[in-house]
Amino acid sequence: MRRSRLVVFVSSILLALGSALTGAATAQAAESAALSYVALGDSYSSGVGAGSYIGSSGDCKRSTKAYPSLWAAANSPSSFSFTACSGARTDDVLAGQLAPLNSGTGLVSISIGGNDAGFADVMTTCVLQSDSSCLSRINTARAYVNSTLPGKLDGVYSAIRTRAPSARVVVIGYPRFYKLGTTCLGLSEAKRSAINQASDLLNSAIAQRAAAHGFVFGDVRGTFTGHEICSGSAWLHSVNWLNIGESYHPTAAGQSGGYLPVLNSND
């Protein structure tokens, strides 16, 4: 008799636990489905380098393999607006990407700031010119990040909050580009190290301004560790002379393995 009671008692606990977990999962799925999601930003959010570009997006090169598309496909939000665009700077976001935001927007993701700091010119200089020229150009970019970029980011973040007062905003950063201390054709170790340090500075500036606005900073450096250029398992394109625009952008694996998990953990 006691054994039967014990079995019934244990079974009831397991049944209750299973119901609770199922209920939590159902509630989470319902919460995602009820969200209106808007994806803003530059080429790292549009998906340049991942291929499978949406024809109607034109030069913005929005990809079905970019992390915003992947998140929307997995979570089926109530609405999904994808306005991120290749080459975008903070002023471009303000001028042309914010229209979908409104009081009903529940989730916003954005990567922005790299183009303002002159990322493309930095990489072109470092690929084509000497160590000293590369380091000089990086120092110019660092000065911009320290002096001017914070105000630019504040302008974008304030506009997002004004238009979407209830949204959870995830500001996603940039990876370190190179694995150091390994033999690798291309840029010198001095250039690689300086580029990584500049990326860290950029991420720090972005994270600080995001926190000041009550936004979440999604740090992708951890997920990209072991998948940098020169790692042997890179999730970033190196120089692609046949398609120069994809150089130094995440591959499809970088979007799904490097960016999507960070959005998932902070959405």
C-alpha positions, 0 to 999 in steps of 0.5 A: 500500500505504501509502495503504491502511494509512493508511486502515485506521489512520484508520478504526480510530481513528474506529471506536474513538472512535465506540465510546467515545462510544457507550459513554459515552452508554450508560453515562450513560443506564444511570446515570440509569435506575439512579437513584432520584430524590426531588424536594423543596421549595416552589412553585418545585419543584412547578411553580406557574405552569407549569400542567398540575397533577397532580390528586392533588397537590391544593393542592401543585400539582405540575405535569407541566411542573415541572423534576422531572417533566421530568427524570424523563420524560427520564431514566427513573429507577428510581423518582421521588418528587415531594413538593415542595409549594406554600407549603412552608417548611423545617419543612414539608419536615421534617414531610411531604416526606422519607419517600421518602428512603432509603439507595438514593436517588441524586438529590435536588433541593430549592428551599426558603427563600423562604417562610421569608423571607416572600417572598409578604408581601414581594411583596404589600407591594411591589405594594400599598404605597409604596417606603418600606414595600416597602424596610422589609419587604425589610429585615425579610426580609434580617435573617431571611435573615442571622440565622435562615434558615441554621439552618433550612436546616441542619436540612433539609440534615442530615435529607436527608443522614441519610436519603439518605447516598449521594445527590447533592443539588442545592439549586436557588436562585431567579431575579432577578425583574426586568430593571432599567434599562428602562421597565416598568409596575408597580413602581418601579425602587427596588422592583425593585432591592431585590427583586433584591438580596434574591434575591441575598442569599437565594441566597448564604445557600442556597449557603453552607449547601448547600456546608457540607453537601457539596451542589451549588448550582444557580444559576438566575440565569444561565439566567433572564438576559434572561427576567426580568419587564420583559425582554419575554421573561419566564419569570416571571409578574408580578402575576396578579390572576385567579390571584394564586398564580401571581404571581412564579412561573416559567412552563412556559418558565421550568421547562424553560428556566431550571430544568431545564438547571441540574438537568441540569448538576448531576445 
